Amino acid sequence: MSGQENGVVRIGVVGGGTYGESHLSTFKDLEQSGKVQLAALAEMNDERREQRRQQFDIPVYKSHVDMLDAERLDGVTVATPDHLHLGIALDVLERGMHCMVEKPLDVTTEGCRKLIALAAQKPLLLQVDFHKRFDPYHIEMRESFLEGKFGEIEYGYAWMEDQLFVPVSMLRAWSEHSSPVWFLGVHMYDLARWIMGSPAPAVVYATGSRKKLKSMGIDCPDAVQAHVTFSNGACITFHNSWILPDQYEAVVHQGIKLVGTEGIFECDSQYRGGRGCLKGEKMRTWNLGIKYRERDKRNRLRHRGYFYSSIADFAENLLFLKESGTLAQLDGLYPSGVDGLAATQIACAAEESMRSGRPIEIT
Ligand SMILES: NC(=O)c1ccc[n+]([C@@H]2O[C@H](COP(=O)([O-])OP(=O)(O)OC[C@H]3O[C@@H](n4cnc5c(N)ncnc54)[C@H](O)[C@@H]3O)[C@@H](O)[C@H]2O)c1
């Protein structure tokens, strides 16, 4: 029986790599609700596809087109490398299925606009996995802003930095197609903008440096600093890099500070007070906001944290729509295609600014 008939939403995933596994785990966990089914995976790599088939016990396909044509899916998530999102997401929407795309929505503003236009024309849900919005600290910052407790935001600072192994080994197959702007920056561009009530980005001036990765024969920036002025007049500085030593206390170092006419909120989004050194590990600190484990009433370990709740939000939206909710009712309640476009506009302007050495106005 299809999801259309029994009230269950059937979800397929494209890309079963490092992050695709989070998508698969999220939907598999949600199956216990009886309302969500992890229906299929499309993964082009033969070995990985077989590994995921065994791990999740689901039908697998080499080609996403074959999956879309064979399975009756309500929604599809796209977790392929950044520069490969667009064609797949267009295929999903063309076939009338809702779509969640990993960040960034696309690496071009034209691509983002195509996706937004197609989703609006159908009409279908187009969601971006900007999971920083699901961190309880960040949610509290936004609610405080909406209550007027910041006054008008004047300036701020946000940072997100990864250990070196991320571009050197984890993303080695495509790190030269990416950069600290695309892999990390877009998260924080969206976060700052979302907390401030989603003003449009106006002007971007960025500088970058290429030393460490260049010395290792990898052609992409080590670090990028972007100063972004938004239409509300706030100027936020974003620091993003992926060259922290692998011995650093966490894979990701991240946080945000916003200052307004009436208030300030500083959030170390990585270090939450837990530190330790466990058997076989180095000294480390934990951000359990991202992920932690919890046992359910059947003593099964479940995935918790904003890595998962952000992806689960797509399934919740599909259920809401299936139970006769409308896209208009969801407006503003999830990271949309328009939000994806705003982050991509900043990323593209940061790259252009680095190339030209001048500030770039976003029109
Ligand atoms: N939200 C987050 O915090 C977060 C974290 C990491 C990665 N990501 C994003 O997730 C996406 C995937 O990153 P990753 O680290 O899992 O990359 P990855 O390289 O580990 O996995 C990508 C997978 O996609 C598969 N693939 C590529 N093209 C395909 C196609 N046409 N059809 C089917 N499979 C295809 C590859 O074989 C690979 O297994 C990226 O957009 C990345 O930016 C998001």
The ligand as an SDF file (V2000), in Angstrom:
LIG
                    3D

 44 48  0  0  0  0  0  0  0  0999 V2000
   24.1530   19.5570    7.4420 N   0  0  0  0  0  0  0  0  0  0  0  0
   25.4330   19.2800    7.7370 C   0  0  0  0  0  0  0  0  0  0  0  0
   25.9570   19.6030    8.7900 O   0  0  0  0  0  0  0  0  0  0  0  0
   26.2720   18.5530    6.7580 C   0  0  0  0  0  0  0  0  0  0  0  0
   27.4110   17.8840    7.1900 C   0  0  0  0  0  0  0  0  0  0  0  0
   28.1530   17.2240    6.2370 C   0  0  0  0  0  0  0  0  0  0  0  0
   27.7760   17.2670    4.9060 C   0  0  0  0  0  0  0  0  0  0  0  0
   26.6800   17.9630    4.5440 N   0  0  0  0  0  0  0  0  0  0  0  0
   26.2650   18.0640    3.1430 C   0  0  0  0  0  0  0  0  0  0  0  0
   25.7670   16.7930    2.7350 O   0  0  0  0  0  0  0  0  0  0  0  0
   26.0860   16.5750    1.3710 C   0  0  0  0  0  0  0  0  0  0  0  0
   26.8350   15.2500    1.2650 C   0  0  0  0  0  0  0  0  0  0  0  0
   28.0520   15.3570    1.9830 O   0  0  0  0  0  0  0  0  0  0  0  0
   28.8030   14.0510    2.4810 P   0  0  0  0  0  0  0  0  0  0  0  0
   29.7990   14.4920    3.4770 O   0  0  0  0  0  0  0  0  0  0  0  0
   27.8480   12.9740    2.8360 O   0  0  0  0  0  0  0  0  0  0  0  0
   29.5450   13.6220    1.1260 O   0  0  0  0  0  0  0  0  0  0  0  0
   30.0520   12.1640    0.7360 P   0  0  0  0  0  0  0  0  0  0  0  0
   31.0480   12.3480   -0.3480 O   0  0  0  0  0  0  0  0  0  0  0  0
   30.4460   11.3930    1.9660 O   0  0  0  0  0  0  0  0  0  0  0  0
   28.7360   11.4360    0.1790 O   0  0  0  0  0  0  0  0  0  0  0  0
   28.1130   11.8090   -1.0210 C   0  0  0  0  0  0  0  0  0  0  0  0
   27.5320   10.5230   -1.6400 C   0  0  0  0  0  0  0  0  0  0  0  0
   26.7380   10.8780   -2.7490 O   0  0  0  0  0  0  0  0  0  0  0  0
   26.9220    9.8570   -3.7290 C   0  0  0  0  0  0  0  0  0  0  0  0
   26.4920   10.3960   -5.0280 N   0  0  0  0  0  0  0  0  0  0  0  0
   27.0770   11.3730   -5.7680 C   0  0  0  0  0  0  0  0  0  0  0  0
   26.3410   11.6290   -6.8740 N   0  0  0  0  0  0  0  0  0  0  0  0
   25.2830   10.7880   -6.8300 C   0  0  0  0  0  0  0  0  0  0  0  0
   24.1740   10.5710   -7.6870 C   0  0  0  0  0  0  0  0  0  0  0  0
   23.9950   11.2740   -8.8180 N   0  0  0  0  0  0  0  0  0  0  0  0
   23.2700    9.6140   -7.3520 N   0  0  0  0  0  0  0  0  0  0  0  0
   23.4340    8.8940   -6.2170 C   0  0  0  0  0  0  0  0  0  0  0  0
   24.4790    9.0580   -5.3570 N   0  0  0  0  0  0  0  0  0  0  0  0
   25.3750    9.9890   -5.6650 C   0  0  0  0  0  0  0  0  0  0  0  0
   28.3980    9.5310   -3.6410 C   0  0  0  0  0  0  0  0  0  0  0  0
   28.7000    8.2590   -4.2070 O   0  0  0  0  0  0  0  0  0  0  0  0
   28.6100    9.5520   -2.1310 C   0  0  0  0  0  0  0  0  0  0  0  0
   28.3990    8.2810   -1.5320 O   0  0  0  0  0  0  0  0  0  0  0  0
   26.8860   17.7920    0.9210 C   0  0  0  0  0  0  0  0  0  0  0  0
   26.0370   18.7040    0.2860 O   0  0  0  0  0  0  0  0  0  0  0  0
   27.4200   18.3700    2.2080 C   0  0  0  0  0  0  0  0  0  0  0  0
   27.6750   19.7670    2.1560 O   0  0  0  0  0  0  0  0  0  0  0  0
   25.9160   18.5790    5.4320 C   0  0  0  0  0  0  0  0  0  0  0  0
  1  2  1  0
  2  3  2  0
  2  4  1  0
  4  5  1  0
  4 44  2  0
  5  6  2  0
  6  7  1  0
  7  8  2  0
  8  9  1  0
  8 44  1  0
  9 10  1  0
  9 42  1  0
 10 11  1  0
 11 12  1  0
 11 40  1  0
 12 13  1  0
 13 14  1  0
 14 15  2  0
 14 16  1  0
 14 17  1  0
 17 18  1  0
 18 19  2  0
 18 20  1  0
 18 21  1  0
 21 22  1  0
 22 23  1  0
 23 24  1  0
 23 38  1  0
 24 25  1  0
 25 26  1  0
 25 36  1  0
 26 27  1  0
 26 35  1  0
 27 28  2  0
 28 29  1  0
 29 30  1  0
 29 35  2  0
 30 31  1  0
 30 32  2  0
 32 33  1  0
 33 34  2  0
 34 35  1  0
 36 37  1  0
 36 38  1  0
 38 39  1  0
 40 41  1  0
 40 42  1  0
 42 43  1  0
M  CHG  2   8   1  16  -1
M  END
$$$$
